């Protein structure tokens, strides 16, 4: 069984993993805002997050390592590094009108759902 998991694992680059990790940080922070504002979202989001974390466990580990090494290089805390990376999108959502919040939260939910789909085989 382990061989099947290895065979089905996605091969990614370090840059792709870093980008996905940053997107995850942004989307998961936005999701927290959505959950606080939209009861419907608060019910749907936790299972999506759990599945995402299991599926992309290696991306989370590598992304965290990248952020920590970049923070050391930039001589700031990892928290400051993350806050700088997601500040704009989070501030925008915090200030959004109700219809805009709903739209953004739907986009966040779709982002997590789309990553649950199996990747298509290349060349198929």
N, CA, C and O atoms as a printed pandas DataFrame, in Angstrom:
     atom_number atom_name residue_name chain_id  residue_number  x_coord  y_coord  z_coord
0              1         N          UNK        A               1    0.811   -1.195    0.000
1              2        CA          UNK        A               1    0.000    0.000    0.000
2              3         C          UNK        A               1    0.852    1.256    0.000
3              4         O          UNK        A               1    0.505    2.242   -0.649
4              5         N          UNK        A               2    1.952    1.229    0.713
5              6        CA          UNK        A               2    2.825    2.385    0.771
6              7         C          UNK        A               2    3.319    2.746   -0.627
7              8         O          UNK        A               2    3.439    3.926   -0.959
8              9         N          UNK        A               3    3.608    1.728   -1.451
9             10        CA          UNK        A               3    4.048    1.989   -2.805
10            11         C          UNK        A               3    2.999    2.744   -3.601
11            12         O          UNK        A               3    3.341    3.643   -4.369
12            13         N          UNK        A               4    1.738    2.402   -3.436
13            14        CA          UNK        A               4    0.664    3.092   -4.146
14            15         C          UNK        A               4    0.613    4.552   -3.744
15            16         O          UNK        A               4    0.398    5.419   -4.592
16            17         N          UNK        A               5    0.806    4.842   -2.465
17            18        CA          UNK        A               5    0.803    6.229   -2.005
18            19         C          UNK        A               5    1.955    7.005   -2.611
19            20         O          UNK        A               5    1.788    8.149   -3.035
20            21         N          UNK        A               6    3.115    6.388   -2.650
21            22        CA          UNK        A               6    4.280    7.046   -3.230
22            23         C          UNK        A               6    4.064    7.266   -4.714
23            24         O          UNK        A               6    4.405    8.327   -5.237
24            25         N          UNK        A               7    3.506    6.284   -5.397
25            26        CA          UNK        A               7    3.274    6.410   -6.829
26            27         C          UNK        A               7    2.269    7.510   -7.144
27            28         O          UNK        A               7    2.372    8.160   -8.185
28            29         N          UNK        A               8    1.301    7.727   -6.263
29            30        CA          UNK        A               8    0.279    8.738   -6.502
30            31         C          UNK        A               8    0.654   10.114   -5.965
31            32         O          UNK        A               8   -0.075   11.082   -6.180
32            33         N          UNK        A               9    1.769   10.208   -5.277
33            34        CA          UNK        A               9    2.169   11.485   -4.699
34            35         C          UNK        A               9    2.504   12.472   -5.808
35            36         O          UNK        A               9    3.084   12.116   -6.833
36            37         N          UNK        A              10    2.122   13.719   -5.573
37            38        CA          UNK        A              10    2.425   14.759   -6.545
38            39         C          UNK        A              10    3.873   15.183   -6.375
39            40         O          UNK        A              10    4.358   15.346   -5.255
40            41         N          UNK        A              11    4.548   15.358   -7.480
41            42        CA          UNK        A              11    5.908   15.873   -7.448
42            43         C          UNK        A              11    5.804   17.370   -7.695
43            44         O          UNK        A              11    5.248   17.811   -8.700
44            45         N          UNK        A              12    6.345   18.138   -6.766
45            46        CA          UNK        A              12    6.274   19.589   -6.886
46            47         C          UNK        A              12    7.664   20.175   -6.679
47            48         O          UNK        A              12    8.587   19.509   -6.209
48            49         N          UNK        A              13    7.774   21.423   -7.043
49            50        CA          UNK        A              13    9.031   22.124   -6.815
50            51         C          UNK        A              13    8.954   22.850   -5.484
51            52         O          UNK        A              13    7.873   23.048   -4.930
52            53         N          UNK        A              14   10.111   23.243   -4.980
53            54        CA          UNK        A              14   10.147   24.002   -3.732
54            55         C          UNK        A              14    9.375   25.306   -3.880
55            56         O          UNK        A              14    8.671   25.712   -2.957
56            57         N          UNK        A              15    9.496   25.964   -5.024
57            58        CA          UNK        A              15    8.771   27.219   -5.244
58            59         C          UNK        A              15    7.262   26.998   -5.265
59            60         O          UNK        A              15    6.503   27.816   -4.745
60            61         N          UNK        A              16    6.831   25.895   -5.866
61            62        CA          UNK        A              16    5.399   25.583   -5.902
62            63         C          UNK        A              16    4.876   25.291   -4.498
63            64         O          UNK        A              16    3.784   25.723   -4.130
64            65         N          UNK        A              17    5.666   24.554   -3.718
65            66        CA          UNK        A              17    5.265   24.261   -2.337
66            67         C          UNK        A              17    5.174   25.543   -1.517
67            68         O          UNK        A              17    4.231   25.725   -0.747
68            69         N          UNK        A              18    6.144   26.423   -1.679
69            70        CA          UNK        A              18    6.150   27.692   -0.948
70            71         C          UNK        A              18    4.922   28.520   -1.328
71            72         O          UNK        A              18    4.252   29.084   -0.463
72            73         N          UNK        A              19    4.634   28.588   -2.629
73            74        CA          UNK        A              19    3.480   29.365   -3.099
74            75         C          UNK        A              19    2.174   28.778   -2.563
75            76         O          UNK        A              19    1.279   29.521   -2.157
76            77         N          UNK        A              20    2.063   27.461   -2.561
77            78        CA          UNK        A              20    0.853   26.818   -2.046
78            79         C          UNK        A              20    0.724   27.050   -0.543
79            80         O          UNK        A              20   -0.380   27.268   -0.044
80            81         N          UNK        A              21    1.821   27.006    0.168
81            82        CA          UNK        A              21    1.800   27.267    1.609
82            83         C          UNK        A              21    1.349   28.704    1.882
83            84         O          UNK        A              21    0.525   28.933    2.767
84            85         N          UNK        A              22    1.873   29.659    1.142
85            86        CA          UNK        A              22    1.455   31.052    1.325
86            87         C          UNK        A              22   -0.029   31.225    0.996
87            88         O          UNK        A              22   -0.745   31.944    1.693
88            89         N          UNK        A              23   -0.483   30.564   -0.065
89            90        CA          UNK        A              23   -1.912   30.620   -0.404
90            91         C          UNK        A              23   -2.739   30.006    0.721
91            92         O          UNK        A              23   -3.793   30.531    1.079
92            93         N          UNK        A              24   -2.261   28.899    1.274
93            94        CA          UNK        A              24   -2.959   28.270    2.394
94            95         C          UNK        A              24   -3.062   29.221    3.584
95            96         O          UNK        A              24   -4.129   29.353    4.184
96            97         N          UNK        A              25   -1.965   29.878    3.923
97            98        CA          UNK        A              25   -1.988   30.818    5.048
98            99         C          UNK        A              25   -3.017   31.918    4.814
99           100         O          UNK        A              25   -3.786   32.269    5.710
100          101         N          UNK        A              26   -3.020   32.449    3.612
101          102        CA          UNK        A              26   -3.971   33.513    3.269
102          103         C          UNK        A              26   -5.406   32.997    3.335
103          104         O          UNK        A              26   -6.262   33.615    3.969
104          105         N          UNK        A              27   -5.665   31.882    2.690
105          106        CA          UNK        A              27   -7.033   31.347    2.630
106          107         C          UNK        A              27   -7.516   30.878    4.001
107          108         O          UNK        A              27   -8.687   31.062    4.335
108          109         N          UNK        A              28   -6.643   30.284    4.788
109          110        CA          UNK        A              28   -7.094   29.817    6.103
110          111         C          UNK        A              28   -7.359   31.003    7.039
111          112         O          UNK        A              28   -8.257   30.937    7.878
112          113         N          UNK        A              29   -6.591   32.077    6.902
113          114        CA          UNK        A              29   -6.861   33.276    7.702
114          115         C          UNK        A              29   -8.170   33.918    7.261
115          116         O          UNK        A              29   -8.971   34.338    8.096
116          117         N          UNK        A              30   -8.387   33.993    5.961
117          118        CA          UNK        A              30   -9.657   34.515    5.455
118          119         C          UNK        A              30  -10.809   33.623    5.936
119          120         O          UNK        A              30  -11.878   34.123    6.285
120          121         N          UNK        A              31  -10.592   32.331    5.954
121          122        CA          UNK        A              31  -11.638   31.408    6.392
122          123         C          UNK        A              31  -12.021   31.654    7.843
123          124         O          UNK        A              31  -13.190   31.520    8.205
124          125         N          UNK        A              32  -11.060   32.010    8.669
125          126        CA          UNK        A              32  -11.376   32.349   10.059
126          127         C          UNK        A              32  -12.300   33.545   10.148
127          128         O          UNK        A              32  -13.214   33.573   10.973
128          129         N          UNK        A              33  -12.067   34.525    9.307
129          130        CA          UNK        A              33  -12.943   35.701    9.259
130          131         C          UNK        A              33  -14.323   35.291    8.753
131          132         O          UNK        A              33  -15.344   35.722    9.288
132          133         N          UNK        A              34  -14.341   34.463    7.730
133          134        CA          UNK        A              34  -15.614   33.983    7.177
134          135         C          UNK        A              34  -16.416   33.206    8.221
135          136         O          UNK        A              34  -17.627   33.387    8.349
136          137         N          UNK        A              35  -15.734   32.351    8.955
137          138        CA          UNK        A              35  -16.417   31.540    9.968
138          139         C          UNK        A              35  -17.012   32.420   11.064
139          140         O          UNK        A              35  -18.071   32.108   11.609
140          141         N          UNK        A              36  -16.337   33.510   11.383
141          142        CA          UNK        A              36  -16.848   34.413   12.413
142          143         C          UNK        A              36  -18.058   35.203   11.921
143          144         O          UNK        A              36  -18.902   35.598   12.725
144          145         N          UNK        A              37  -18.151   35.433   10.637
145          146        CA          UNK        A              37  -19.230   36.261   10.076
146          147         C          UNK        A              37  -20.384   35.466    9.482
147          148         O          UNK        A              37  -21.514   35.952    9.435
148          149         N          UNK        A              38  -20.109   34.252    9.031
149          150        CA          UNK        A              38  -21.127   33.472    8.321
150          151         C          UNK        A              38  -21.294   32.106    8.985
151          152         O          UNK        A              38  -20.428   31.243    8.843
152          153         N          UNK        A              39  -22.396   31.899    9.705
153          154        CA          UNK        A              39  -22.610   30.622   10.400
154          155         C          UNK        A              39  -22.536   29.411    9.468
155          156         O          UNK        A              39  -22.032   28.357    9.855
156          157         N          UNK        A              40  -23.036   29.561    8.250
157          158        CA          UNK        A              40  -22.986   28.476    7.276
158          159         C          UNK        A              40  -21.554   28.049    6.992
159          160         O          UNK        A              40  -21.239   26.862    6.908
160          161         N          UNK        A              41  -20.714   29.033    6.849
161          162        CA          UNK        A              41  -19.306   28.772    6.557
162          163         C          UNK        A              41  -18.637   28.076    7.741
163          164         O          UNK        A              41  -17.823   27.170    7.561
164          165         N          UNK        A              42  -18.985   28.506    8.938
165          166        CA          UNK        A              42  -18.396   27.933   10.150
166          167         C          UNK        A              42  -18.656   26.427   10.234
167          168         O          UNK        A              42  -17.860   25.697   10.823
168          169         N          UNK        A              43  -19.750   25.962    9.657
169          170        CA          UNK        A              43  -20.070   24.534    9.671
170          171         C          UNK        A              43  -19.312   23.769    8.585
171          172         O          UNK        A              43  -18.883   22.636    8.804
172          173         N          UNK        A              44  -19.149   24.389    7.417
173          174        CA          UNK        A              44  -18.552   23.706    6.267
174          175         C          UNK        A              44  -17.028   23.686    6.296
175          176         O          UNK        A              44  -16.413   22.758    5.772
176          177         N          UNK        A              45  -16.421   24.682    6.892
177          178        CA          UNK        A              45  -14.979   24.856    6.781
178          179         C          UNK        A              45  -14.129   23.830    7.541
179          180         O          UNK        A              45  -13.180   23.307    6.957
180          181         N          UNK        A              46  -14.416   23.513    8.809
181          182        CA          UNK        A              46  -13.519   22.598    9.546
182          183         C          UNK        A              46  -13.233   21.266    8.842
183          184         O          UNK        A              46  -12.081   20.832    8.829
184          185         N          UNK        A              47  -14.246   20.597    8.251
185          186        CA          UNK        A              47  -13.918   19.342    7.561
186          187         C          UNK        A              47  -13.014   19.560    6.340
187          188         O          UNK        A              47  -12.140   18.742    6.054
188          189         N          UNK        A              48  -13.234   20.665    5.628
189          190        CA          UNK        A              48  -12.380   20.970    4.482
190          191         C          UNK        A              48  -10.938   21.198    4.924
191          192         O          UNK        A              48  -10.000   20.721    4.284
192          193         N          UNK        A              49  -10.774   21.919    6.006
193          194        CA          UNK        A              49   -9.439   22.200    6.525
194          195         C          UNK        A              49   -8.735   20.915    6.949
195          196         O          UNK        A              49   -7.561   20.713    6.639
196          197         N          UNK        A              50   -9.445   20.060    7.651
197          198        CA          UNK        A              50   -8.837   18.792    8.096
198          199         C          UNK        A              50   -8.366   17.966    6.904
199          200         O          UNK        A              50   -7.247   17.452    6.907
200          201         N          UNK        A              51   -9.207   17.836    5.892
201          202        CA          UNK        A              51   -8.834   17.060    4.710
202          203         C          UNK        A              51   -7.629   17.680    4.006
203          204         O          UNK        A              51   -6.721   16.977    3.564
204          205         N          UNK        A              52   -7.638   19.011    3.912
205          206        CA          UNK        A              52   -6.539   19.707    3.240
206          207         C          UNK        A              52   -5.234   19.462    3.983
207          208         O          UNK        A              52   -4.210   19.176    3.363
208          209         N          UNK        A              53   -5.264   19.571    5.284
209          210        CA          UNK        A              53   -4.045   19.390    6.079
210          211         C          UNK        A              53   -3.485   17.979    5.937
211          212         O          UNK        A              53   -2.268   17.796    5.909
212          213         N          UNK        A              54   -4.352   16.992    5.848
213          214        CA          UNK        A              54   -3.889   15.621    5.670
214          215         C          UNK        A              54   -3.286   15.451    4.274
215          216         O          UNK        A              54   -2.204   14.883    4.123
216          217         N          UNK        A              55   -3.975   15.934    3.286
217          218        CA          UNK        A              55   -3.525   15.765    1.899
218          219         C          UNK        A              55   -2.220   16.506    1.624
219          220         O          UNK        A              55   -1.376   16.016    0.874
220          221         N          UNK        A              56   -2.052   17.665    2.216
221          222        CA          UNK        A              56   -0.899   18.516    1.921
222          223         C          UNK        A              56    0.048   18.647    3.118
223          224         O          UNK        A              56    0.680   19.686    3.311
224          225         N          UNK        A              57    0.135   17.594    3.907
225          226        CA          UNK        A              57    0.982   17.638    5.103
226          227         C          UNK        A              57    2.429   18.018    4.773
227          228         O          UNK        A              57    3.041   18.810    5.489
228          229         N          UNK        A              58    2.967   17.462    3.706
229          230        CA          UNK        A              58    4.362   17.760    3.361
230          231         C          UNK        A              58    4.525   19.219    2.936
231          232         O          UNK        A              58    5.554   19.834    3.215
232          233         N          UNK        A              59    3.528   19.769    2.269
233          234        CA          UNK        A              59    3.580   21.180    1.868
234          235         C          UNK        A              59    3.583   22.074    3.109
235          236         O          UNK        A              59    4.301   23.073    3.159
236          237         N          UNK        A              60    2.788   21.715    4.095
237          238        CA          UNK        A              60    2.751   22.496    5.329
238          239         C          UNK        A              60    4.107   22.475    6.033
239          240         O          UNK        A              60    4.579   23.505    6.513
240          241         N          UNK        A              61    4.722   21.315    6.092
241          242        CA          UNK        A              61    6.036   21.214    6.736
242          243         C          UNK        A              61    7.097   22.002    5.976
243          244         O          UNK        A              61    7.856   22.770    6.567
244          245         N          UNK        A              62    7.142   21.804    4.662
245          246        CA          UNK        A              62    8.138   22.498    3.855
246          247         C          UNK        A              62    7.893   24.008    3.847
247          248         O          UNK        A              62    8.829   24.801    3.954
248          249         N          UNK        A              63    6.638   24.387    3.721
249          250        CA          UNK        A              63    6.296   25.814    3.714
250          251         C          UNK        A              63    6.672   26.482    5.017
251          252         O          UNK        A              63    7.194   27.597    5.022
252          253         N          UNK        A              64    6.414   25.813    6.113
253          254        CA          UNK        A              64    6.787   26.359    7.409
254          255         C          UNK        A              64    8.303   26.527    7.500
255          256         O          UNK        A              64    8.794   27.536    8.006
256          257         N          UNK        A              65    9.029   25.540    7.010
257          258        CA          UNK        A              65   10.494   25.620    7.036
258          259         C          UNK        A              65   10.993   26.781    6.174
259          260         O          UNK        A              65   11.913   27.499    6.565
260          261         N          UNK        A              66   10.381   26.962    4.999
261          262        CA          UNK        A              66   10.754   28.084    4.142
262          263         C          UNK        A              66   10.513   29.411    4.846
263          264         O          UNK        A              66   11.372   30.293    4.851
264          265         N          UNK        A              67    9.326   29.540    5.443
265          266        CA          UNK        A              67    8.992   30.803    6.109
266          267         C          UNK        A              67    9.950   31.076    7.264
267          268         O          UNK        A              67   10.373   32.214    7.465
268          269         N          UNK        A              68   10.288   30.053    8.011
269          270        CA          UNK        A              68   11.210   30.232    9.131
270          271         C          UNK        A              68   12.609   30.640    8.647
271          272         O          UNK        A              68   13.240   31.520    9.232
272          273         N          UNK        A              69   13.081   30.000    7.588
273          274        CA          UNK        A              69   14.417   30.356    7.094
274          275         C          UNK        A              69   14.415   31.759    6.486
275          276         O          UNK        A              69   15.388   32.498    6.635
276          277         N          UNK        A              70   13.336   32.128    5.806
277          278        CA          UNK        A              70   13.242   33.484    5.255
278          279         C          UNK        A              70   13.143   34.524    6.369
279          280         O          UNK        A              70   13.709   35.612    6.260
280          281         N          UNK        A              71   12.436   34.192    7.424
281          282        CA          UNK        A              71   12.321   35.121    8.554
282          283         C          UNK        A              71   13.693   35.347    9.193
283          284         O          UNK        A              71   14.047   36.478    9.526
284          285         N          UNK        A              72   14.452   34.282    9.360
285          286        CA          UNK        A              72   15.801   34.421    9.917
286          287         C          UNK        A              72   16.644   35.289    8.983
287          288         O          UNK        A              72   17.343   36.197    9.433
288          289         N          UNK        A              73   16.574   35.009    7.700
289          290        CA          UNK        A              73   17.327   35.796    6.715
290          291         C          UNK        A              73   16.946   37.276    6.773
291          292         O          UNK        A              73   17.805   38.154    6.699
292          293         N          UNK        A              74   15.637   37.536    6.908
293          294        CA          UNK        A              74   15.126   38.916    6.939
294          295         C          UNK        A              74   15.230   39.546    8.327
295          296         O          UNK        A              74   14.912   40.721    8.511
296          297         N          UNK        A              75   15.676   38.757    9.292
297          298        CA          UNK        A              75   15.843   39.203   10.678
298          299         C          UNK        A              75   14.529   39.715   11.292
299          300         O          UNK        A              75   14.479   40.762   11.937
300          301         N          UNK        A              76   13.483   38.936   11.061
301          302        CA          UNK        A              76   12.179   39.214   11.669
302          303         C          UNK        A              76   11.624   37.900   12.200
303          304         O          UNK        A              76   12.137   36.828   11.881
304          305         N          UNK        A              77   10.577   37.986   13.007
305          306        CA          UNK        A              77    9.969   36.758   13.514
306          307         C          UNK        A              77    9.148   36.097   12.403
307          308         O          UNK        A              77    8.742   36.751   11.443
308          309         N          UNK        A              78    8.917   34.809   12.547
309          310        CA          UNK        A              78    8.116   34.103   11.560
310          311         C          UNK        A              78    6.690   34.666   11.533
311          312         O          UNK        A              78    6.055   34.708   10.479
312          313         N          UNK        A              79    6.192   35.097   12.696
313          314        CA          UNK        A              79    4.854   35.690   12.757
314          315         C          UNK        A              79    4.788   36.975   11.930
315          316         O          UNK        A              79    3.810   37.215   11.222
316          317         N          UNK        A              80    5.838   37.799   12.024
317          318        CA          UNK        A              80    5.886   39.031   11.220
318          319         C          UNK        A              80    5.952   38.708    9.731
319          320         O          UNK        A              80    5.316   39.378    8.917
320          321         N          UNK        A              81    6.711   37.695    9.381
321          322        CA          UNK        A              81    6.847   37.276    7.979
322          323         C          UNK        A              81    5.490   36.849    7.424
323          324         O          UNK        A              81    5.113   37.243    6.320
324          325         N          UNK        A              82    4.767   36.051    8.185
325          326        CA          UNK        A              82    3.451   35.584    7.747
326          327         C          UNK        A              82    2.474   36.754    7.666
327          328         O          UNK        A              82    1.721   36.875    6.700
328          329         N          UNK        A              83    2.487   37.609    8.678
329          330        CA          UNK        A              83    1.572   38.754    8.699
330          331         C          UNK        A              83    1.796   39.643    7.482
331          332         O          UNK        A              83    0.834   40.117    6.877
332          333         N          UNK        A              84    3.043   39.871    7.120
333          334        CA          UNK        A              84    3.356   40.679    5.936
334          335         C          UNK        A              84    2.838   40.018    4.667
335          336         O          UNK        A              84    2.362   40.693    3.754
336          337         N          UNK        A              85    2.935   38.702    4.615
337          338        CA          UNK        A              85    2.535   37.959    3.421
338          339         C          UNK        A              85    1.024   37.983    3.193
339          340         O          UNK        A              85    0.568   37.952    2.051
340          341         N          UNK        A              86    0.251   38.038    4.275
341          342        CA          UNK        A              86   -1.214   37.922    4.114
342          343         C          UNK        A              86   -1.968   39.199    4.455
343          344         O          UNK        A              86   -3.189   39.242    4.305
344          345         N          UNK        A              87   -1.285   40.227    4.904
345          346        CA          UNK        A              87   -1.924   41.448    5.395
346          347         C          UNK        A              87   -2.956   42.044    4.430
347          348         O          UNK        A              87   -4.076   42.350    4.839
348          349         N          UNK        A              88   -2.595   42.206    3.181
349          350        CA          UNK        A              88   -3.453   42.887    2.223
350          351         C          UNK        A              88   -4.804   42.198    2.042
351          352         O          UNK        A              88   -5.851   42.841    2.124
352          353         N          UNK        A              89   -4.775   40.894    1.796
353          354        CA          UNK        A              89   -6.038   40.184    1.540
354          355         C          UNK        A              89   -6.903   40.107    2.790
355          356         O          UNK        A              89   -8.130   40.157    2.703
356          357         N          UNK        A              90   -6.271   39.987    3.947
357          358        CA          UNK        A              90   -7.023   39.906    5.202
358          359         C          UNK        A              90   -7.664   41.257    5.516
359          360         O          UNK        A              90   -8.832   41.314    5.900
360          361         N          UNK        A              91   -6.917   42.329    5.357
361          362        CA          UNK        A              91   -7.452   43.674    5.611
362          363         C          UNK        A              91   -8.620   43.975    4.689
363          364         O          UNK        A              91   -9.617   44.567    5.102
364          365         N          UNK        A              92   -8.487   43.562    3.441
365          366        CA          UNK        A              92   -9.555   43.787    2.465
366          367         C          UNK        A              92  -10.837   43.060    2.880
367          368         O          UNK        A              92  -11.929   43.621    2.793
368          369         N          UNK        A              93  -10.699   41.819    3.328
369          370        CA          UNK        A              93  -11.875   41.052    3.742
370          371         C          UNK        A              93  -12.477   41.623    5.021
371          372         O          UNK        A              93  -13.699   41.676    5.157
372          373         N          UNK        A              94  -11.646   42.046    5.948
373          374        CA          UNK        A              94  -12.156   42.617    7.197
374          375         C          UNK        A              94  -12.986   43.877    6.949
375          376         O          UNK        A              94  -13.916   44.169    7.700
376          377         N          UNK        A              95  -12.650   44.615    5.903
377          378        CA          UNK        A              95  -13.355   45.860    5.599
378          379         C          UNK        A              95  -14.480   45.674    4.575
379          380         O          UNK        A              95  -15.161   46.639    4.231
380          381         N          UNK        A              96  -14.679   44.470    4.093
381          382        CA          UNK        A              96  -15.631   44.215    3.012
382          383         C          UNK        A              96  -17.082   44.343    3.462
383          384         O          UNK        A              96  -17.423   44.120    4.623
384          385         N          UNK        A              97  -17.915   44.711    2.501
385          386        CA          UNK        A              97  -19.360   44.741    2.728
386          387         C          UNK        A              97  -19.859   43.303    2.852
387          388         O          UNK        A              97  -19.131   42.359    2.546
388          389         N          UNK        A              98  -21.096   43.144    3.299
389          390        CA          UNK        A              98  -21.648   41.796    3.457
390          391         C          UNK        A              98  -21.668   41.017    2.141
391          392         O          UNK        A              98  -21.262   39.855    2.121
392          393         N          UNK        A              99  -22.136   41.631    1.024
393          394        CA          UNK        A              99  -22.109   40.869   -0.243
394          395         C          UNK        A              99  -20.691   40.504   -0.684
395          396         O          UNK        A              99  -20.464   39.408   -1.196
396          397         N          UNK        A             100  -19.737   41.416   -0.488
397          398        CA          UNK        A             100  -18.356   41.130   -0.866
398          399         C          UNK        A             100  -17.752   40.058    0.039
399          400         O          UNK        A             100  -16.977   39.216   -0.414
400          401         N          UNK        A             101  -18.115   40.099    1.320
401          402        CA          UNK        A             101  -17.646   39.068    2.250
402          403         C          UNK        A             101  -18.170   37.706    1.817
403          404         O          UNK        A             101  -17.421   36.729    1.776
404          405         N          UNK        A             102  -19.458   37.645    1.495
405          406        CA          UNK        A             102  -20.064   36.386    1.043
406          407         C          UNK        A             102  -19.345   35.861   -0.195
407          408         O          UNK        A             102  -19.040   34.672   -0.278
408          409         N          UNK        A             103  -19.076   36.739   -1.151
409          410        CA          UNK        A             103  -18.401   36.339   -2.395
410          411         C          UNK        A             103  -16.996   35.808   -2.106
411          412         O          UNK        A             103  -16.606   34.760   -2.620
412          413         N          UNK        A             104  -16.249   36.525   -1.294
413          414        CA          UNK        A             104  -14.889   36.098   -0.960
414          415         C          UNK        A             104  -14.907   34.774   -0.209
415          416         O          UNK        A             104  -14.073   33.904   -0.462
416          417         N          UNK        A             105  -15.842   34.618    0.702
417          418        CA          UNK        A             105  -15.925   33.378    1.483
418          419         C          UNK        A             105  -16.289   32.188    0.593
419          420         O          UNK        A             105  -15.816   31.074    0.816
420          421         N          UNK        A             106  -17.116   32.423   -0.397
421          422        CA          UNK        A             106  -17.433   31.357   -1.360
422          423         C          UNK        A             106  -16.183   30.974   -2.151
423          424         O          UNK        A             106  -15.949   29.797   -2.424
424          425         N          UNK        A             107  -15.384   31.977   -2.516
425          426        CA          UNK        A             107  -14.133   31.713   -3.234
426          427         C          UNK        A             107  -13.163   30.923   -2.354
427          428         O          UNK        A             107  -12.489   30.011   -2.833
428          429         N          UNK        A             108  -13.094   31.272   -1.080
429          430        CA          UNK        A             108  -12.221   30.550   -0.141
430          431         C          UNK        A             108  -12.668   29.098   -0.039
431          432         O          UNK        A             108  -11.842   28.188   -0.094
432          433         N          UNK        A             109  -13.954   28.880    0.106
433          434        CA          UNK        A             109  -14.476   27.518    0.200
434          435         C          UNK        A             109  -14.146   26.732   -1.072
435          436         O          UNK        A             109  -13.716   25.582   -0.993
436          437         N          UNK        A             110  -14.346   27.348   -2.247
437          438        CA          UNK        A             110  -14.021   26.662   -3.505
438          439         C          UNK        A             110  -12.524   26.331   -3.587
439          440         O          UNK        A             110  -12.141   25.283   -4.107
440          441         N          UNK        A             111  -11.684   27.238   -3.068
441          442        CA          UNK        A             111  -10.237   27.000   -3.099
442          443         C          UNK        A             111   -9.905   25.705   -2.356
443          444         O          UNK        A             111   -9.142   24.877   -2.853
444          445         N          UNK        A             112  -10.476   25.537   -1.176
445          446        CA          UNK        A             112  -10.219   24.319   -0.405
446          447         C          UNK        A             112  -10.849   23.100   -1.079
447          448         O          UNK        A             112  -10.240   22.031   -1.108
448          449         N          UNK        A             113  -12.041   23.245   -1.612
449          450        CA          UNK        A             113  -12.713   22.115   -2.271
450          451         C          UNK        A             113  -11.949   21.670   -3.515
451          452         O          UNK        A             113  -11.811   20.469   -3.749
452          453         N          UNK        A             114  -11.459   22.597   -4.306
453          454        CA          UNK        A             114  -10.742   22.251   -5.534
454          455         C          UNK        A             114   -9.469   21.489   -5.247
455          456         O          UNK        A             114   -9.046   20.669   -6.062
456          457         N          UNK        A             115   -8.858   21.733   -4.130
457          458        CA          UNK        A             115   -7.640   21.031   -3.792
458          459         C          UNK        A             115   -7.926   19.635   -3.249
459          460         O          UNK        A             115   -7.000   18.858   -3.016
460          461         N          UNK        A             116   -9.176   19.321   -3.050
461          462        CA          UNK        A             116   -9.544   17.974   -2.634
462          463         C          UNK        A             116   -9.731   17.057   -3.833
463          464         O          UNK        A             116   -9.740   15.835   -3.682
464          465         N          UNK        A             117   -9.880   17.634   -5.022
465          466        CA          UNK        A             117  -10.058   16.823   -6.217
466          467         C          UNK        A             117   -8.738   16.167   -6.571
467          468         O          UNK        A             117   -7.667   16.719   -6.321
468          469         N          UNK        A             118   -8.827   14.998   -7.149
469          470        CA          UNK        A             118   -7.598   14.297   -7.546
470          471         C          UNK        A             118   -7.000   15.025   -8.743
471          472         O          UNK        A             118   -7.723   15.407   -9.663
472          473         N          UNK        A             119   -5.687   15.219   -8.734
473          474        CA          UNK        A             119   -5.041   15.863   -9.881
474          475         C          UNK        A             119   -5.152   14.973  -11.101
475          476         O          UNK        A             119   -5.080   13.749  -10.997
476          477         N          UNK        A             120   -5.328   15.590  -12.254
477          478        CA          UNK        A             120   -5.412   14.828  -13.503
478          479         C          UNK        A             120   -4.027   14.354  -13.882
479          480         O          UNK        A             120   -3.034   15.056  -13.691
480          481         N          UNK        A             121   -3.979   13.162  -14.417
481          482        CA          UNK        A             121   -2.689   12.625  -14.853
482          483         C          UNK        A             121   -2.229   13.397  -16.088
483          484         O          UNK        A             121   -3.012   13.649  -17.003
484          485         N          UNK        A             122   -0.972   13.760  -16.099
485          486        CA          UNK        A             122   -0.428   14.494  -17.232
486          487         C          UNK        A             122   -0.318   13.549  -18.416
487          488         O          UNK        A             122    0.093   12.396  -18.287
488          489         N          UNK        A             123   -0.700   14.078  -19.580
489          490        CA          UNK        A             123   -0.604   13.299  -20.809
490          491         C          UNK        A             123   -1.764   12.351  -21.005
491          492         O          UNK        A             123   -1.774   11.591  -21.973
492          493         N          UNK        A             124   -2.739   12.371  -20.119
493          494        CA          UNK        A             124   -3.880   11.451  -20.248
494          495         C          UNK        A             124   -4.986   12.085  -21.048
495          496         O          UNK        A             124   -6.027   11.465  -21.263
